[in-house]
Amino acid sequence: MSRTADEPVIVGEGDFRYEVATDWPRLPEGWTFVESTSVAADSQGLVYVFNRGEHPVMVLDREGQVVKSWGEGKFTRPHGITIAPDDSIYCVDDQDHTVRKYSSGGELLFTVGTSGQGADTGVVNRDYRTIKRVGPPFNQPTNLAIAPGGELFISDGYGNARVHKFSPDGDLIMSWGEPGDGPGQFHLPHGIAIDSSGTVYVADRENNRVQRFNSDGEFIDQWSNLARPTQVCICPDETVFVSEVGFRVGMVPGTAPPGPDATGGRISLFDANGELLCRWGGGQQPTDPGDFVAPHDVCVDPQGAVYVAEVSWSAAGKHGLVPPDFQSLQKFVRVS
């Protein structure tokens, strides 16, 4: 029996079931994300959407209404956003090769990296396979995570193969990583998160895994039951959400899915030991509520709602695979 229009859409399984908020977000007339690259929630539950439209940082309330925006004309290509415990905001601009810290109101506090100047790694056309040597920060960085002590860890992925550790004030402490598929090597470190013990999780996208390290960059282990992971979100109970872009869109030229039935975009939830708790999506019906085209980021707000940002335009819209105005942000509310 098919679902009626007013019947809720439920995803997940077992104790981890979520209802799709099908009327969320509610942007003002004429406003668009173009595509939302990343999403983060502050301590009050306001949702910050870093996007590639005319209003690059949109701040939404729980009902999905825009309460403010900022950053107009300030970014080259938005990629990642992270909110600190004090509600300051870090924005990663991959094609500008910078990471900027802002106040919650959008006042620039400091910048790490040199605007418009990427490190010399020999990379050609953002293809991680052409990197000839690792470099200093940055060559198209991707995301940022904050350690319990305030240190900043930044994945430097499209044109480099490193993770950089900075002081809270933005001074470089150390870096690790090199191109490859062995422990501590990366093929596009795309997402990063840190748990309460200081363990660093790196979404090693083109190696289809999440690698875990201590705070000095020493390899601990890896989780490999993944399909091109893009970001990691660690909840207060130490469960771990991973967004996966899958194998149906955005494949690197010259690469191919592992098989004809390879999964599309999805969200996976793991316990602290890497055991799969639930998974939804898969791209079978990517334009249906609760399924995905190109998950790029995932976050959880203080009330436990899950938000997934998708680069729908880059991965599919511009290729005619979905409508040009296809949604690129979904909210999922936990079902008790």
N, C-alpha and C positions, 0 to 999 in steps of 0.2 A: 504494500500500500504506500503510495507516495505521500509526502509530507504536505500538509496544508500551509497556506501562506502565513497564518498566525501561530503555527505550532513552533515551539522553541527548537533551536538547533543545539543538540548536546554533543560534545566531543569528549575524548578521553575515555577512561575506563576505571572500574573499581572505585577506590576511594578518591580518585583524581578525575572528577568529571566537571566539565565547564560548559556554561551556556554562552553561545555567541551573542554579543550585544549588537544586534543587526542594525540598530538605529544610531550607531556611534562610529565616528565622530559626527559633529554637526557644524560644518564650516560656514562662515558667512558667505552670502551669495557672491560669486565671482572669485572666491579664494580656492586655491588648490595646492596640494602638496607637490604636484607633478609626480613625485614619489617620495615616500618617507624612508630615509636611510637608517634611522636609528630613533630610539625612544627611551626615555628615562622618567622616573617618578621621584618627586622630592618628598620631604618628610611630611608635608601636608596633603599628599596625594595628588598634587597638580602634576600633569603629564606634559613633558617637554618633548616635542617632535622636531627633530632636526631633519630638514627636508630640502628638496631642490627646486622649490617654487620661489615666488617673489618674497615670501616671508619665511626666511630659513629657520628661525626658531619660533614655533608656535607653542603657546602654553594653553593647555586645555584643562577645564575642570572635570569632575567625575561624570558629568552628563555629556561631555564631549564638546562643550561650548568653548570657543576661543576667548580667553580673558586678557591676553596680551600677546604681542609678538615683538621680536627685535632681531637685529643682525642684518637688516636689509642692505644689500650691496657690499657686505663685509667678507663673504666667503667665495672661494673659487669653486670648490666642489665638496659640499658637506658629506661626511662619511660616518663618524661616530660621536655619540654624546654620552657623558657620564656625569652623575650628580654626586657630589661629596656629602658626607654626613652633615656638614654645616650649610648645605644647599647651594654652595658654589658649584659652578658648571664648567666642565671641560668639553670643548668642541674640537674634534679632529677633522682637519681639512686635508684630504689626501693629496690633491693636486697642487695645493699651496705648500705642501711639505711642512706644515706647522700644526701645533696643538696650542690652543689658547684657553686660558682660564678666565671666567667671567663671574661677576656677582650674580645673584639671582635676578637682578633687574637688568642685566645685560651690560654692565660696566666692565670693560677689559681690565684685568688685573695683571696678567703677564702672558708672554708668548714664549714657547719653546720651539726651536727650529728657525730657519731663515726663510722668510716668505719668498716663494717662487724659486727657491734654489734647492734642488735635490742632491743628496750625497752621490758621489761617483761610484756606482756599482757596476757599470757597463750594461745595465738593463736596457732592452729595446722594446718599445711599445707596450710597456707595463706587463711584459710576459716574464713571469718568474723563472722560466726555464732558461732565459738568456742572461741571468745574473752571473757575472764573472768573478765578483769578489764582494764580500760584505763591506758595509760602510758605516760611518757614524750616523747619528740621527740627522735627517730622516730622508728616505726616498719613498714617498707615498705611504705614510703611516695609516693605520687602520682603526685602532681602538685604544682605550686607556682604562686601567683599573687602579684602584687605590688600596694600598695595604693597610692593615690595622694601625700601623705606626705612622701613616700618612705618606709613605713613599709612593711615587707614581711609577707604574709599569706600563710601557707603551709598546704595542705590537707594531712593527714596521714591515709591512708585508708585500705590497705590490711591486716595489722596486728594490727591496732589501729582503733579508731573511733573518731578522733579529728581533730580540726583545731588549728594550732599554729600560734601565732602572734609574730613576731620578729621586733626588731629595724632594720634600714637600714644596720647596721654593724653586724647583725646576733646574737644579744642578745635576749634571750627569754623574752617576755613581759607577755604573758598570753596564756592559752589554753582553749578550750571549746569542749563539745561533749561527748557522750557516746553511746554504742550500743543500737539500738532500732529504732522504726519508728515514735516516737512522735516528736513534735517541738524541734529542737536543738539536736536530736539524729540522728545517722547515721548507715546505713548499706552500708559501703564502700564509703566514701567520695573520689571521683575519680578525680574530676576536680574543678577548682576554678578560679574566675575572680572578678574584682572590677570595678565599674563604677566611673564616674567622681565625684559623690557625696560621694564616700566612701562605698557604699553598697556592701556587700560581697555576691557573688553568689556561692553556693556549689552544684556541681553535685553529688547528693546522689544516686549512681548508682543503688544499689539493692532495693532501695525504690521507684524507678521510678519517681524521682522528682528533682527539683532544689529548694533548700532552700535559702532564703535571710536573711541576718543579718546586723546589724549595725557593726561598727568597734570594738565594745566591745563584740561582740558575742551574742547580744540580738536578738532573733528571730523576723523577720518582717512578712514574709509570705512565701508561697511556690507555685511553678508552678508544676502541676501534670500531664499534658497532654504529658507524655514523656515515652520512652521505654529504660530504662537502660542508662541514659545519662552519657557520659564519659568526656565531656569538654564543657566549656562555653567561648565564645569570644564576647566581647562587642565592637561595632564599635563606631567611633567618634560621629555618630548621635544617639547613645544610642540604636540602634537596637541590638538584641542579637542572635547570632548563637549558637546552641546547637548541638553537635554531639551525636548520639545515636547508641549504638551497637545493639540494638534490641534483639529479642528472638530466632534467628535462629542459632546462633553460640555462643560459649563461655558461655553457661549456667553453673551456679555453680552446681556441682554434687548434685543430690537429689532435684533440683528445676525443674520446668516445665514451658513452656510458658502459658500465661493466656488463650489461646484458639488455635485451629488448624490454624486459619488465622492470628495469631499474627504477627506483622510487623518484618521485618529484619532491617538491618542497614539503617539509614537515617540521613538527616540534616534538622533541623527545624530553622526557623527564626521568632523571636518574636519582637514586639515593646516593649518599656520600661515598659509597663503595663502588659506584659505577654500575649498579644493577638497574636495569630498565624497569621503571614503574608504570609508565604509560606513554603513548605516542599517538599523535593525530595528524591528519593531513595526508600527504603522499602524492598530491597532484593528479589524482585520477579525474577529479572534477575541479580544476583549479579556480574556476570563477564562482564556485558555490561557497556560501558562508561556511567557515570552519575549515575549508581547504586552502591551499596556498599556490601561488605562482613562484615567488622567489623570496622566501624569508631571509632577512638580512640582519635582524636584531630582535631580541626578546628581553622584556623586563617585567617585573612584578611590583605592584604598588603596595602600600602598607596594609591595604584591605585584602590582599591576596589575588586581585585581578591580574590577569596576564595580558600583555600587549605585544603584538607582533608587527614589526615594520617590514615592508617588502619593497624591493627595488623593481616594482612591476613594469615601469616604463623602460628602464635600461634593458632588463632581461627579456621582456616579452612585448610590451606595448609598441615600441618603435619598430618591431619586426612583424607587427600585425597579428600577433598571437592572442592578444586580448584587446578590448577596446582601449583607445588612448587615455580615457579618463577612468580606467579601472581602479578600484580601491587599492590602497597600499598600506592600510593600517587597520588591524582588527583588535577588538577587545574581547576577552573571555572571562566570565564571572564564575567563580567557584560555586558549584552546586553542593549544598550541605546535605 
